[in-house]
Amino acid sequence: STTVLYKALLMMGAEHVSYVIPNRFEHGYGPNEQLFREAHANGIQLIITVDNGISGFEPIRIAKELGMDVIVTDHHEASETLPEADIIIHPRVPQGHYPFGELAGVGVAFKLAHALLGEVPKELFEYVAIGTIADLVPLVGENRYLVKRGLQSLKSSQNPWVRALCQISGATQTEINEETVGFYFGPRLNAIGRLGDAMPGVEFLLSEDDESATAYAKQLNEKNQERKGIVDAITKQAIEQIESNEHMKDALVHVVAGEGWNAGVVGIVASRLVEKYYRPTIVLAIDREKGIAKGSARSIEGFHLFNELAKNREILPHFGGHPMAAGMTLSTEHVDELRMRLDKQARACLTEDQLIQKLHIDV
């Protein structure tokens, strides 16, 4: 999303454009007060958020107080109250106003790029395809079209980063399809931000020569290997936690937590646990010093994660996401309470039939 909008602004002739991606370990998710204050100190007058911002109430209020303009572009679930941004661009805000509510964050950034440039920026399709597939939004309607166009572009792309990504992942460029993106490209681009600073991911997508593209691709690949090892270790510990505790094993929502777990990969661990147990799952990394638990959640059909978490706002000061996935930060003293509440909520809304995983066959 950052690459799409950054390139679009340069194409328009903007001279003073910079970008920053919050480091999930340092800044958490979404708009960050410290980063906004730094931007203001550096003379930035306009902030545009991409793929985040719809729940950044306090940082956006501060940015406005400092005299900056703020445009939010996002696709995550919006609360009834909205941040005090100058403009909000969101496919479901207001509800039903735009005919396709399932755009990924990168799709929303692309729509803004299209509107600003006054014509479809065809050279950005390949970024949109990767962002749409990797964000796991439904590949229907407009998303399907954007991905189709993007895959066509990727197959014949002259961009050095596409060649480098194919080389490092063992993919054949002329045969790129949605599986190549989902299983080879996506994880490598994701890994860098899961283990630290995501900025090299943008630099890779902006690289204009083979040498720098290859160097960045190697970095992404190494991080992905490292990420796999960390995910395997945490998954093993999480399974042991569930299996060794009768109450947790019988719960309809699994909430597992561990000290020293890497907060950047817990979303992948949650997905693995959902695959194994087919229960909504939250995986939390505990920081004893700060007294906080930071983590990610994945859900199953019938348990609207965002809405169910929203019922616990008094113990969940920071959370955001979708019906099927969410991120959150809470005090360690409230972890057991959250586990108990969500189990109770799940028992009130999930039927036995919904707890059986179904395989949907298209044809």
C-alpha positions in Angstrom: 0.0 0.0 0.0 2.9 2.4 0.9 4.6 1.6 -2.5 1.4 2.2 -4.5 0.7 5.6 -3.0 4.3 6.7 -2.8 4.8 5.9 -6.6 1.5 7.6 -7.4 2.5 10.8 -5.7 5.8 10.8 -7.4 4.1 10.3 -10.8 2.0 13.4 -10.0 5.1 15.4 -9.5 5.2 15.6 -5.7 8.7 16.5 -4.6 8.7 16.1 -0.8 7.2 12.7 -0.2 8.5 10.3 2.5 7.1 7.2 4.1 7.4 5.4 7.4 6.0 2.0 8.5 5.4 1.6 12.3 7.7 -1.0 13.7 5.3 -3.4 15.4 7.7 -4.0 18.3 8.4 -0.3 19.0 5.2 1.4 17.8 2.6 -1.3 17.7 0.1 -1.3 14.8 -1.4 1.7 13.0 -0.9 5.4 13.6 1.6 6.3 16.3 1.8 9.5 18.3 5.6 9.5 18.5 6.0 9.0 14.7 3.4 11.8 14.1 5.3 14.2 16.4 8.6 13.3 14.6 6.9 14.0 11.2 5.7 17.3 12.4 9.2 18.2 13.7 10.5 17.4 10.2 8.1 19.9 8.6 5.5 17.3 7.3 2.2 19.0 6.7 0.1 16.1 5.4 -0.1 12.6 6.7 -1.9 9.9 4.6 -2.4 6.5 6.3 -2.5 3.4 4.2 -4.1 0.1 5.4 -4.5 1.5 8.9 -5.8 4.5 10.7 -9.5 3.8 11.2 -8.9 3.2 14.9 -6.1 5.6 15.4 -8.2 8.1 17.4 -5.6 9.6 19.8 -2.6 9.9 17.4 -4.8 11.5 14.7 -6.3 13.9 17.2 -2.7 14.9 18.2 -1.7 15.3 14.5 -4.6 17.7 14.0 -3.7 19.6 17.2 -0.2 20.0 15.8 -1.7 21.6 12.7 -1.2 18.7 10.2 -3.8 17.5 7.7 -4.7 13.8 7.9 -6.2 11.6 5.3 -7.0 8.0 6.4 -7.2 5.2 3.8 -8.1 1.9 5.4 -10.3 -1.2 5.1 -10.3 -2.5 8.6 -13.5 -2.6 10.7 -14.7 0.9 11.6 -16.3 1.7 15.0 -19.4 3.8 15.2 -17.2 6.8 16.1 -14.6 7.8 13.6 -11.2 9.5 14.0 -11.0 13.3 13.5 -9.2 13.0 10.1 -9.8 15.6 7.4 -10.8 12.8 5.0 -11.6 9.1 5.4 -11.4 6.8 2.4 -12.8 3.4 3.3 -15.0 1.0 1.2 -17.5 0.6 4.0 -17.6 4.1 5.5 -20.4 5.1 5.2 -21.9 1.6 4.9 -23.3 0.8 1.4 -21.9 4.0 -0.1 -19.4 2.2 -2.2 -20.5 -0.9 -4.2 -17.7 -3.2 -3.1 -16.8 -3.3 0.6 -14.1 -6.1 0.4 -11.2 -4.1 -1.0 -7.8 -4.8 0.6 -5.8 -1.9 2.1 -3.8 -1.8 -1.1 -7.0 -1.7 -3.2 -8.1 1.4 -1.3 -4.6 3.0 -1.9 -4.9 2.1 -5.6 -8.4 3.7 -5.8 -6.9 6.9 -4.4 -4.0 6.7 -6.8 -6.5 6.3 -9.7 -8.5 9.3 -8.6 -5.5 11.5 -8.1 -3.9 10.6 -11.5 -7.2 10.8 -13.4 -6.5 7.5 -15.2 -5.9 3.9 -14.2 -2.2 3.5 -13.2 -1.7 0.2 -15.0 2.0 0.1 -13.8 0.7 -0.3 -10.2 -1.4 -3.4 -10.8 1.3 -5.9 -9.8 1.7 -4.3 -6.3 -2.1 -4.4 -5.9 -2.3 -8.1 -6.9 0.4 -9.1 -4.3 -1.2 -6.9 -1.6 -4.7 -8.3 -2.3 -3.8 -11.9 -2.3 -1.5 -11.7 0.7 -4.2 -9.9 2.7 -6.5 -12.9 2.3 -9.5 -10.8 1.3 -12.1 -12.7 -0.8 -11.0 -12.9 -4.5 -14.4 -11.9 -5.8 -15.8 -8.8 -7.5 -13.3 -5.9 -7.9 -10.6 -7.8 -6.0 -10.7 -10.6 -8.6 -10.3 -8.1 -11.4 -7.4 -6.3 -9.8 -5.6 -9.6 -9.1 -6.2 -10.9 -12.6 -4.7 -7.7 -14.1 -1.9 -7.8 -11.6 -0.9 -11.4 -12.3 -0.8 -10.6 -16.1 1.5 -7.7 -15.3 3.8 -9.8 -13.0 4.3 -12.4 -15.7 5.8 -9.9 -18.1 7.1 -7.4 -15.7 10.5 -5.7 -16.3 10.8 -4.6 -12.7 14.0 -6.0 -11.2 12.3 -6.9 -7.9 10.0 -9.3 -9.7 12.9 -11.1 -11.3 14.8 -11.2 -7.9 11.7 -12.5 -6.1 11.2 -15.3 -8.6 14.9 -16.2 -8.5 15.1 -16.4 -4.7 11.8 -18.3 -4.3 12.4 -20.7 -7.2 9.3 -19.4 -9.1 9.1 -19.1 -12.9 8.1 -15.6 -13.9 5.9 -16.6 -16.9 4.0 -19.0 -14.7 3.2 -16.7 -11.8 -0.3 -17.3 -10.4 -2.2 -16.6 -7.2 -0.4 -19.5 -5.5 3.0 -18.2 -6.4 2.0 -14.9 -4.7 0.3 -16.5 -1.7 2.9 -19.1 -0.9 6.2 -17.7 -2.3 6.1 -13.9 -2.6 3.7 -13.0 0.3 5.5 -14.8 3.1 8.9 -13.3 2.1 7.5 -9.7 2.0 5.7 -10.3 5.3 8.6 -11.8 7.2 10.7 -8.7 7.3 8.1 -6.7 9.2 7.2 -9.6 11.5 10.7 -9.8 12.8 11.6 -6.1 12.9 11.6 -3.0 10.6 9.3 -3.4 7.6 10.9 -0.5 5.7 13.3 -2.7 3.6 10.2 -4.3 2.1 9.2 -1.0 0.6 12.8 -0.3 -0.5 12.8 -3.7 -2.2 9.6 -3.0 -4.1 11.0 0.4 -5.2 14.4 -1.0 -6.3 15.3 0.0 -9.8 18.4 -2.1 -10.5 19.2 -5.8 -10.4 22.0 -5.4 -7.8 19.9 -3.8 -5.0 16.8 -5.9 -5.9 18.9 -9.1 -5.4 20.4 -7.9 -2.2 17.0 -7.0 -0.7 15.5 -10.3 -2.0 18.3 -12.2 -0.1 17.5 -10.3 3.0 13.8 -11.1 2.7 14.5 -14.7 2.2 16.8 -15.0 5.2 14.2 -13.3 7.4 11.6 -15.8 6.1 13.7 -18.7 7.0 14.2 -17.3 10.5 10.5 -16.6 10.8 9.7 -20.3 10.0 11.9 -21.5 12.8 10.3 -19.1 15.3 6.8 -20.0 14.2 7.4 -23.8 14.6 8.8 -23.3 18.1 6.0 -21.1 19.4 3.3 -23.4 17.8 4.8 -26.4 19.6 4.7 -24.5 23.0 1.1 -23.3 22.3 -0.1 -26.8 21.5 1.5 -28.1 24.7 -0.2 -25.3 26.7 -3.7 -26.3 25.3 -3.2 -30.0 25.6 -1.9 -29.9 29.2 -4.9 -27.9 30.5 -8.4 -29.4 30.5 -10.2 -26.0 30.8 -8.2 -24.6 27.9 -8.7 -27.7 25.8 -12.5 -27.6 26.3 -12.8 -23.8 25.7 -14.6 -22.6 22.6 -12.0 -19.8 22.2 -8.4 -20.6 22.7 -6.3 -17.9 24.4 -2.6 -18.9 24.7 0.2 -16.7 26.0 3.9 -17.0 26.5 6.9 -15.0 27.7 9.6 -14.4 25.1 7.3 -15.2 22.2 7.9 -13.0 19.2 4.9 -10.7 18.8 5.5 -10.4 15.1 4.7 -14.0 14.2 1.8 -14.8 16.7 -0.8 -14.2 13.9 0.7 -17.1 11.9 0.7 -19.3 15.0 -3.0 -18.4 15.6 -3.8 -19.5 12.0 -2.0 -22.8 12.6 -3.9 -23.4 15.8 -7.2 -22.6 14.1 -6.3 -25.2 11.4 -5.6 -27.8 14.1 -8.5 -27.2 16.5 -11.0 -25.1 14.5 -11.6 -22.7 17.4 -11.3 -18.9 17.4 -7.7 -18.4 18.7 -5.7 -15.6 20.3 -1.9 -15.9 20.7 -0.3 -13.4 23.0 3.3 -12.5 23.6 3.9 -11.5 27.3 6.2 -8.7 28.3 6.6 -9.0 32.1 8.6 -5.8 32.5 5.9 -3.6 30.9 3.1 -5.8 32.2 1.5 -6.1 28.7 0.4 -8.8 26.4 0.5 -8.1 22.7 -0.9 -10.5 20.1 -3.0 -11.5 17.2 -6.3 -13.5 16.7 -7.8 -15.6 14.0 -11.4 -16.7 13.9 -13.9 -19.2 12.3 -17.1 -18.5 10.4 -19.9 -17.4 12.9 -17.6 -15.7 15.4 -17.2 -12.0 14.3 -13.9 -11.4 16.0 -13.9 -7.6 15.9 -17.5 -7.3 17.3 -16.8 -9.9 20.0 -13.6 -8.2 21.1 -15.4 -4.8 21.1 -17.7 -6.1 23.9 -14.5 -6.1 26.1 -13.3 -2.6 25.5 -12.7 -1.9 29.2 -10.0 -4.6 29.4 -8.9 -4.2 25.8 -7.5 -0.7 25.4 -6.0 -1.3 21.9 -7.4 -3.6 19.3 -8.4 -3.5 15.6 -9.1 -5.8 12.7 -11.7 -7.7 10.8 -14.4 -10.4 11.4 -11.8 -13.1 10.9 -8.5 -11.5 12.2 -7.5 -9.0 14.7 -4.5 -7.5 16.6 -4.5 -6.3 20.3 -2.6 -5.1 23.3 -3.8 -5.6 26.9 -2.6 -5.7 30.5 -1.2 -9.2 31.5 -3.6 -9.2 34.5 -6.6 -9.2 32.1 -5.5 -12.2 30.0 -7.4 -14.8 32.1 -10.4 -12.5 32.3 -10.5 -12.1 28.5 -10.1 -15.9 28.0 -13.1 -16.5 30.3 -15.3 -13.8 28.7 -14.7 -14.8 25.1 -15.5 -18.5 26.0 -18.8 -17.3 27.4 -19.5 -15.1 24.4 -18.7 -18.0 22.0 -21.0 -20.4 23.9 -23.8 -17.8 23.4 -23.3 -17.4 19.7 -21.7 -20.6 18.2 -23.7 -23.7 17.4 -22.3 -27.2 17.4 -22.6 -27.2 13.6 -20.5 -24.1 13.4 -17.7 -25.8 15.3 -17.3 -28.4 12.6 -14.9 -27.3 9.8 -16.5 -27.5 6.4 -14.8 -27.9 3.1 -16.3 -25.8 0.3 -15.9 -27.3 -3.1 -16.4 -24.9 -6.0 -17.0 -27.3 -8.9 
